């Protein structure tokens, strides 16, 4: 008998071993979940934020875990080249979230998360802004991002926003933000070329002044580690026999003078055909000689004679160029990708042709316009001859009114190599931890500097106090950083969507000048919270916990402790009109097909002279009505065919006024043929042989109220007025004959023309001919 092989492997695949759920644990989880749902305390976190999870759970919140992305996780070296939309993100080595989830597979929090998997989350904390659609959230749902914040969290957005600062504050962005241009924009590219050339001129004048005025900044800042730099820079060769002509100084002075004239509008009458100071070929020669002097060490013939002129010109330029003290001599510019973080893709260059070659070679720079070029601060504050920058946190909880919270603590990031402007290596000039961690510290580095390349602000203040400058931290550094942050946010306020239930934590990077004045470099969204060093291991959890205090605890208690955050700015509320979009409605009337025109002459009353007395008018009307009664009645009965229609009676008596403007070629209804009586006397029950004259004067009839053949009525009451022989005082006997109208235009014309001639003859006999 044949026996089947054992199915051990299949058996293990078909059965799933589910964890045994403790009854007491399940009961506890259900009670906590029910309370959280009732109080709307369900949250979702995406990213490596264990501190946020722990802080929310301690406040009674339950996590609804977001589904894991189906895209495979990128490798570590791919994360360096992965582009992000905006701002800074977490460092590469901070990915402990998955390990934490695996360890808590059967934990109480995991059980509670499964119980709320179908519930609505009321708090979102994510790394990327596009992870949650802010527009689809309800008013009671909170998120840690604002929509359209790229106007200041990207390098190109920050570059463009600060140009509008003059419309929001009486401040100059050149006093706290290095000059910046977009390489993809044609106008910015030309402006950058002019700025590069002008900076070369001022740097040359500074070189002459410092080299021959006694205090040689060039010799003091020149590289002191040429023999020990381990290949970071090449030793400068001395060209003692080669010299550059003094015309280069004359050209530099002339360019600076014309620039000052343009700032004072002295060139307002110059035409576009005016020859520039230097032609393109002359600029090319000037820059080549400038590179030989600054980078190669060549001397200038007779430059000692230009010291006073250079000093005078530089004093005038400092009044209009607040960045001259940090520009230095080498004219270094830093090229940055517009929407990348952690120092990726950043390059330092000091030659114009190399920068323009990069722009022309990379078509992506021209297409997306996201690359910027920014003036490098060549003379920063150094700590033991080493460059550093400052990471400062701030929190925005509302955009209308703008509400800004500033964190009291910050930290410094050092480079691993001594500072020098004669090398453009990133290990010297870029202080990002994601870049410096790949380099070994220089053996010639000062031992007082930390091996982790980070200092807290308290350590930096101790260093300042050792040199007697401790008061400058609270007097210059902190106020300068706060002012730069507020002014930057004001310029971007109109671009960001001001959602009430949102907030966002930002990280601003600053450099300090030798006078400790802060210079804003960039602002990052989703700043890193990785505990990569001892300094960040202490500060990053604290800033996350204090953020929850501001955005959650302060809603319940306005007097609650906000930790390290202090409110530095709250704007007055401004009503924003509701945006209804562009009005694309086209208003108008429909076009109707015109009817065929029908000629219907207007019948208008004949004018009576203003000097005509009331007695003459009465006799004229009476005589005409007696003579024309029979003809009127007979012609109306023969010419007008009967038509079934309703009857209309004119109920107001008419007294015709003289005509002010005569219209020829139109038939007119004479005033003697249709004088209507009092409407009360026309009623069948009130008709009598005699009636009294009304006490009040009869009302006047305007032309629009006269019967007209342009507006024929279905029927017309033809009224004849015959004066009685026994009452010469002007009383009338009224006879009303009603006939049907079928638009008798032609026959009515003959009838009215006959009456018109009779009335005019009678009027002429009584009044006599008019005097000329």
Secondary structure in CASP SS format (residue, H / E / C, confidence):
PFRMAT SS
TARGET T0000
AUTHOR 0000-0000-0000
METHOD secondary structure of the structure
MODEL  1
X C 1.00
X C 1.00
X C 1.00
X C 1.00
X C 1.00
X C 1.00
X C 1.00
X H 1.00
X H 1.00
X H 1.00
X H 1.00
X H 1.00
X H 1.00
X H 1.00
X C 1.00
X C 1.00
X C 1.00
X C 1.00
X C 1.00
X C 1.00
X C 1.00
X C 1.00
X H 1.00
X H 1.00
X H 1.00
X H 1.00
X H 1.00
X H 1.00
X H 1.00
X H 1.00
X H 1.00
X H 1.00
X H 1.00
X H 1.00
X H 1.00
X H 1.00
X H 1.00
X H 1.00
X C 1.00
X C 1.00
X C 1.00
X E 1.00
X E 1.00
X E 1.00
X E 1.00
X E 1.00
X C 1.00
X C 1.00
X C 1.00
X H 1.00
X H 1.00
X H 1.00
X H 1.00
X H 1.00
X H 1.00
X H 1.00
X H 1.00
X H 1.00
X C 1.00
X C 1.00
X C 1.00
X E 1.00
X E 1.00
X C 1.00
X C 1.00
X C 1.00
X C 1.00
X C 1.00
X C 1.00
X C 1.00
X C 1.00
X C 1.00
X C 1.00
X C 1.00
X C 1.00
X H 1.00
X H 1.00
X H 1.00
X H 1.00
X C 1.00
X C 1.00
X C 1.00
X C 1.00
X C 1.00
X C 1.00
X C 1.00
X C 1.00
X C 1.00
X C 1.00
X C 1.00
X C 1.00
X C 1.00
X C 1.00
X C 1.00
X C 1.00
X C 1.00
X H 1.00
X H 1.00
X H 1.00
X H 1.00
X H 1.00
X H 1.00
X H 1.00
X C 1.00
X C 1.00
X C 1.00
X C 1.00
X H 1.00
X H 1.00
X H 1.00
X H 1.00
X H 1.00
X H 1.00
X H 1.00
X H 1.00
X C 1.00
X C 1.00
X C 1.00
X C 1.00
X C 1.00
X C 1.00
X C 1.00
X E 1.00
X E 1.00
X E 1.00
X E 1.00
X C 1.00
X C 1.00
X H 1.00
X H 1.00
X H 1.00
X C 1.00
X C 1.00
X H 1.00
X H 1.00
X H 1.00
X C 1.00
X C 1.00
X C 1.00
X C 1.00
X C 1.00
X E 1.00
X E 1.00
X C 1.00
X C 1.00
X C 1.00
X C 1.00
X C 1.00
X C 1.00
X H 1.00
X H 1.00
X H 1.00
X H 1.00
X C 1.00
X H 1.00
X H 1.00
X H 1.00
X H 1.00
X H 1.00
X H 1.00
X H 1.00
X H 1.00
X H 1.00
X H 1.00
X H 1.00
X H 1.00
X H 1.00
X C 1.00
X C 1.00
X C 1.00
X C 1.00
X C 1.00
X H 1.00
X H 1.00
X H 1.00
X C 1.00
X E 1.00
X C 1.00
X C 1.00
X E 1.00
X E 1.00
X E 1.00
X C 1.00
X C 1.00
X C 1.00
X H 1.00
X H 1.00
X H 1.00
X H 1.00
X H 1.00
X H 1.00
X H 1.00
X H 1.00
X H 1.00
X H 1.00
X H 1.00
X H 1.00
X H 1.00
X H 1.00
X H 1.00
X H 1.00
X H 1.00
X H 1.00
X H 1.00
X H 1.00
X H 1.00
X H 1.00
X H 1.00
X H 1.00
X H 1.00
X H 1.00
X H 1.00
X C 1.00
X C 1.00
X C 1.00
X C 1.00
X H 1.00
X H 1.00
X H 1.00
X H 1.00
X H 1.00
X C 1.00
X C 1.00
X C 1.00
X C 1.00
X C 1.00
X C 1.00
X C 1.00
X C 1.00
X C 1.00
X C 1.00
X C 1.00
X C 1.00
X C 1.00
X C 1.00
X C 1.00
X C 1.00
X C 1.00
X C 1.00
X C 1.00
X C 1.00
X C 1.00
X E 1.00
X E 1.00
X C 1.00
X C 1.00
X H 1.00
X H 1.00
X H 1.00
X H 1.00
X H 1.00
X H 1.00
X H 1.00
X H 1.00
X H 1.00
X H 1.00
X H 1.00
X H 1.00
X H 1.00
X H 1.00
X H 1.00
X H 1.00
X H 1.00
X C 1.00
X C 1.00
X C 1.00
X C 1.00
X C 1.00
X C 1.00
X C 1.00
X C 1.00
X C 1.00
X C 1.00
X C 1.00
X C 1.00
X C 1.00
X C 1.00
X C 1.00
X C 1.00
X H 1.00
X H 1.00
X H 1.00
X H 1.00
X H 1.00
X H 1.00
X H 1.00
X H 1.00
X H 1.00
X H 1.00
X H 1.00
X H 1.00
X H 1.00
X H 1.00
X H 1.00
X C 1.00
X C 1.00
X C 1.00
X C 1.00
X E 1.00
X E 1.00
X C 1.00
X C 1.00
X H 1.00
X H 1.00
X H 1.00
X H 1.00
X H 1.00
X H 1.00
X H 1.00
X H 1.00
X H 1.00
X H 1.00
X H 1.00
X H 1.00
X H 1.00
X H 1.00
X H 1.00
X H 1.00
X C 1.00
X C 1.00
X C 1.00
X C 1.00
X C 1.00
X H 1.00
X H 1.00
X H 1.00
X H 1.00
X C 1.00
X C 1.00
X C 1.00
X C 1.00
X C 1.00
X E 1.00
X E 1.00
X E 1.00
X E 1.00
X E 1.00
X C 1.00
X C 1.00
X C 1.00
X C 1.00
X C 1.00
X C 1.00
X C 1.00
X C 1.00
X C 1.00
X E 1.00
X E 1.00
X E 1.00
X C 1.00
X C 1.00
X H 1.00
X H 1.00
X H 1.00
X H 1.00
X H 1.00
X H 1.00
X H 1.00
X H 1.00
X H 1.00
X H 1.00
X C 1.00
X H 1.00
X H 1.00
X H 1.00
X H 1.00
X H 1.00
X H 1.00
X C 1.00
X C 1.00
X E 1.00
X E 1.00
X E 1.00
X E 1.00
X E 1.00
X C 1.00
X C 1.00
X C 1.00
X C 1.00
X E 1.00
X C 1.00
X C 1.00
X E 1.00
X C 1.00
X C 1.00
X E 1.00
X C 1.00
X E 1.00
X E 1.00
X E 1.00
X E 1.00
X E 1.00
X E 1.00
X E 1.00
X E 1.00
X E 1.00
X E 1.00
X E 1.00
X E 1.00
X C 1.00
X C 1.00
X E 1.00
X E 1.00
X E 1.00
X E 1.00
X E 1.00
X E 1.00
X E 1.00
X E 1.00
X E 1.00
X E 1.00
X E 1.00
X E 1.00
X E 1.00
X C 1.00
X C 1.00
X C 1.00
X C 1.00
X C 1.00
X C 1.00
X C 1.00
X C 1.00
X C 1.00
X C 1.00
X C 1.00
X H 1.00
X H 1.00
X H 1.00
X H 1.00
X C 1.00
X C 1.00
X C 1.00
X H 1.00
X H 1.00
X H 1.00
X H 1.00
X C 1.00
X C 1.00
X C 1.00
X C 1.00
X C 1.00
X C 1.00
X C 1.00
X C 1.00
X C 1.00
X C 1.00
X C 1.00
X C 1.00
X C 1.00
X C 1.00
X C 1.00
X C 1.00
X C 1.00
X E 1.00
X E 1.00
X E 1.00
X H 1.00
X H 1.00
X H 1.00
X H 1.00
X H 1.00
X H 1.00
X H 1.00
X H 1.00
X H 1.00
X H 1.00
X C 1.00
X C 1.00
X C 1.00
X C 1.00
X H 1.00
X H 1.00
X H 1.00
X H 1.00
X H 1.00
X H 1.00
X H 1.00
X H 1.00
X H 1.00
X H 1.00
X H 1.00
X H 1.00
X H 1.00
X H 1.00
X H 1.00
X H 1.00
X H 1.00
X H 1.00
X H 1.00
X H 1.00
X H 1.00
X H 1.00
X C 1.00
X C 1.00
X C 1.00
X C 1.00
X C 1.00
X C 1.00
X C 1.00
X C 1.00
X C 1.00
X E 1.00
X C 1.00
X E 1.00
X E 1.00
X E 1.00
X E 1.00
X E 1.00
X E 1.00
X E 1.00
X E 1.00
X E 1.00
X E 1.00
X C 1.00
X C 1.00
X C 1.00
X C 1.00
X E 1.00
X E 1.00
X E 1.00
X E 1.00
X E 1.00
X E 1.00
X E 1.00
X E 1.00
X C 1.00
X C 1.00
X C 1.00
X C 1.00
X C 1.00
X C 1.00
X C 1.00
X C 1.00
X H 1.00
X H 1.00
X H 1.00
X H 1.00
X H 1.00
X H 1.00
X H 1.00
X H 1.00
X H 1.00
X H 1.00
X H 1.00
X H 1.00
X H 1.00
X H 1.00
X H 1.00
X H 1.00
X H 1.00
X H 1.00
X H 1.00
X H 1.00
X H 1.00
X H 1.00
X H 1.00
X C 1.00
X C 1.00
X C 1.00
X C 1.00
X C 1.00
X C 1.00
X C 1.00
X C 1.00
X E 1.00
X E 1.00
X E 1.00
X E 1.00
X E 1.00
X E 1.00
X C 1.00
X C 1.00
X C 1.00
X C 1.00
X C 1.00
X C 1.00
X C 1.00
X C 1.00
X C 1.00
X C 1.00
X C 1.00
X C 1.00
X C 1.00
X C 1.00
X C 1.00
X C 1.00
X C 1.00
X C 1.00
X C 1.00
X C 1.00
X C 1.00
X C 1.00
X C 1.00
X C 1.00
X C 1.00
X C 1.00
X C 1.00
X C 1.00
X C 1.00
X C 1.00
X C 1.00
X C 1.00
X C 1.00
X E 1.00
X E 1.00
X C 1.00
X C 1.00
X C 1.00
X C 1.00
X C 1.00
X C 1.00
X C 1.00
X C 1.00
X H 1.00
X H 1.00
X H 1.00
X H 1.00
X H 1.00
X H 1.00
X H 1.00
X H 1.00
X H 1.00
X H 1.00
X H 1.00
X H 1.00
X H 1.00
X H 1.00
X H 1.00
X H 1.00
X H 1.00
X H 1.00
X H 1.00
X H 1.00
X H 1.00
X H 1.00
X H 1.00
X H 1.00
X H 1.00
X H 1.00
X C 1.00
X C 1.00
X C 1.00
X C 1.00
X C 1.00
X C 1.00
X C 1.00
X C 1.00
X C 1.00
X C 1.00
X C 1.00
X C 1.00
X C 1.00
X C 1.00
X C 1.00
X C 1.00
X C 1.00
X C 1.00
X C 1.00
X C 1.00
X C 1.00
X C 1.00
X C 1.00
X C 1.00
X C 1.00
X C 1.00
X C 1.00
X C 1.00
X E 1.00
X E 1.00
X C 1.00
X C 1.00
X C 1.00
X C 1.00
X C 1.00
X C 1.00
X C 1.00
X C 1.00
X C 1.00
X H 1.00
X H 1.00
X H 1.00
X H 1.00
X C 1.00
X H 1.00
X H 1.00
X H 1.00
X C 1.00
X C 1.00
X C 1.00
X C 1.00
X C 1.00
X C 1.00
X C 1.00
X C 1.00
X C 1.00
X C 1.00
X C 1.00
X C 1.00
X C 1.00
X C 1.00
X C 1.00
X C 1.00
X H 1.00
X H 1.00
X H 1.00
X C 1.00
X C 1.00
X C 1.00
X H 1.00
X H 1.00
X H 1.00
X C 1.00
X C 1.00
X C 1.00
X E 1.00
X E 1.00
X E 1.00
X E 1.00
X E 1.00
X E 1.00
X E 1.00
X E 1.00
X E 1.00
X C 1.00
X C 1.00
X C 1.00
X C 1.00
X C 1.00
X C 1.00
X C 1.00
X C 1.00
X E 1.00
X E 1.00
X E 1.00
X E 1.00
X E 1.00
X E 1.00
X E 1.00
X E 1.00
X E 1.00
X C 1.00
X C 1.00
X C 1.00
X C 1.00
X H 1.00
X H 1.00
X H 1.00
X H 1.00
X H 1.00
X H 1.00
X H 1.00
X H 1.00
X H 1.00
X H 1.00
X H 1.00
X H 1.00
X H 1.00
X H 1.00
X H 1.00
X H 1.00
X H 1.00
X H 1.00
X H 1.00
X H 1.00
X H 1.00
X H 1.00
X H 1.00
X C 1.00
X C 1.00
X C 1.00
X C 1.00
X C 1.00
END
